[in-house]
């Protein structure tokens, strides 16, 4: 409609991370929400490690990125906040 998400120029503020991500996925209007192309970056000033959705793994490898172990799905605490970024593992 006239006042749809695409016409908004002010970022939405949601009550918690879960709702914000759900809105972002809905706004993307993907035909395959289970194939969401999400990236979680803990520090945009030092992008040494980040978490990517499984749907992006092939592209990351093709771009020369090294993939670490799978850490599973994005999780939320009872208050709807994203759980802490997994600690870097040393080999």
C-alpha positions in Angstrom: 0.0 0.0 0.0 0.8 3.7 0.0 2.4 3.4 3.5 4.2 0.1 3.0 7.6 -0.8 4.3 9.3 0.1 1.0 8.2 3.7 1.3 9.5 4.2 4.8 12.5 6.5 5.2 12.8 6.1 9.0 14.2 2.9 10.4 11.8 0.8 12.3 12.5 0.3 16.0 11.1 -3.0 17.4 10.8 -4.1 21.1 13.4 -6.9 20.7 15.8 -8.6 18.3 13.4 -11.4 17.5 10.7 -9.1 16.3 13.2 -6.9 14.4 14.5 -9.9 12.5 11.1 -11.2 11.8 10.0 -7.9 10.4 13.2 -7.7 8.2 12.5 -11.2 6.8 8.9 -10.3 6.2 9.9 -7.0 4.5 12.3 -8.9 2.2 9.3 -10.8 1.0 11.3 -13.8 0.2 9.5 -16.7 -1.5 11.8 -19.0 0.6 12.2 -17.7 4.1 14.1 -20.9 5.1 16.8 -19.7 2.6 17.3 -16.3 4.3 20.5 -14.6 3.4 21.6 -13.3 6.8 25.0 -12.2 8.1 25.8 -11.5 11.7 28.8 -9.2 12.2 29.9 -8.6 15.8 32.2 -5.7 14.9 31.9 -3.9 11.6 35.2 -2.1 12.2 37.0 -5.5 12.4 35.4 -8.0 10.2 37.7 -10.9 11.0 34.9 -13.3 11.8 31.2 -13.3 11.2 28.3 -15.7 11.1 26.6 -16.4 7.8 23.4 -18.3 7.0 23.9 -21.7 5.4 22.3 -20.3 2.3 25.4 -18.1 1.8 28.1 -20.8 2.4 28.7 -21.7 -1.2 29.0 -18.0 -2.2 31.5 -17.4 0.7 33.7 -20.3 -0.4 33.6 -19.1 -4.0 34.7 -15.6 -2.9 37.7 -17.1 -1.1 36.4 -17.1 2.5 37.4 -19.8 4.9 34.4 -21.4 6.7 34.7 -22.4 10.3 32.5 -24.9 12.2 28.8 -24.6 12.1 27.4 -23.0 15.2 23.8 -23.9 14.5 20.8 -21.6 14.1 20.4 -18.0 15.4 19.1 -18.3 19.0 17.3 -15.8 21.2 17.0 -15.6 25.0 13.5 -15.5 26.7 13.4 -11.7 26.3 13.8 -12.0 22.6 17.4 -10.7 22.4 19.9 -12.5 20.3 22.2 -14.7 22.4 25.9 -13.6 22.6 28.1 -14.1 19.6 30.0 -17.4 19.9 33.5 -17.1 21.2 36.2 -17.6 18.7 37.7 -21.1 18.8 41.4 -21.6 18.7 42.8 -24.5 16.8 
